[in-house]
Amino acid sequence: MPSAIVLINSEIGDESDILDDVCGLEQVHRACLVYGVYDILAEVETDSMDELEDVIARKIRMISGVRSTLTLIVSKRCK
C-alpha cells in the first residue's frame, strides 16, 4: 500500500480548520498540528499510487487555507 507523510503550510489562523478537513479524509490515518517550518503533518495511505496522487493534489492541496505542501513517499516502515 503506498503511503506518504504530507507536511502542510497553512495561512495564519487556518491551522485548526485545515486539520479538521484533513482528518476528515478517509485516506488520512493520522494528522497533527506541529510547530516549526510546517504547520500540519498528515500520514496518508492509499490502495494505489494514482489514488495517493489524487488525495494529495486534488484533496489536501485544494483545502482552503493550504499554502503549500511537501510530500515524503514512505519507502519502508519498521512497525
N, C-alpha and C positions, 0 to 999 in steps of 0.2 A: 504494500500500500504506500503510495507516495505521500510524503508529508513534508511540511516546511514550518520554519519559525518565521513569522512575519513581524517586523518591527515597524511601528507606525508613528509618524509625526502628525500631530493634530494642531488645529488652530487653538490659540489660548482660550481656555474656558470650555472647550468642546470635549475634553477628555472623557468625562463620565458618560455623556450621551453616546459617544463613539464606542466606548467599552460595552455599553448595553447593546448597541446594534451588532457589534462583532460577536458578543456572547450569544446572540440570537441566531447565529448561523449554524446550521446543523453540522457542518464540517469542522467547526472550531471546537476543539476538545478542551482547551484552556486558554484563558486570556487574563491579563492583569495590567494594572497601571504600574508604571515604573518611573523612577527618577533618572535623569541623565539626558543623553542626546535624543533618545526616543521616549515617547510617552506611553505607548501600549505595546505589549508583547502578546502575540497570538500564536498558538500551536494549531496548525491546520492539517487534517488528514483526509484524504480522498481515495476513491477507487481507481483513479487513473490520473496521469499527468495532465491530460486535457481538462479534466474536472478541476484539478488543482489550479491550473492557469485561469480557468473561468472564475473560481471563487476569489482569487486574488485580484485579477484585473477587472472583473465585472461586478463583484460584490463588495469586497473590502475597499478597494480604491475609489469606488463610487459613493461611499458613505459621506454625507455632508460633513465638512469639517476636517476630513483627512487631507493633509498637505502633501505627504509623500510616504512611501514605504520602502523597506529593504527586505528582500526575501532571501532566506537561507534554506536551501534544499537539504533535507536530512539525508545523509548517506548511510549512517549506521547508528543503532541505539544500543545501549548497554542493558536497559530494562524495558 
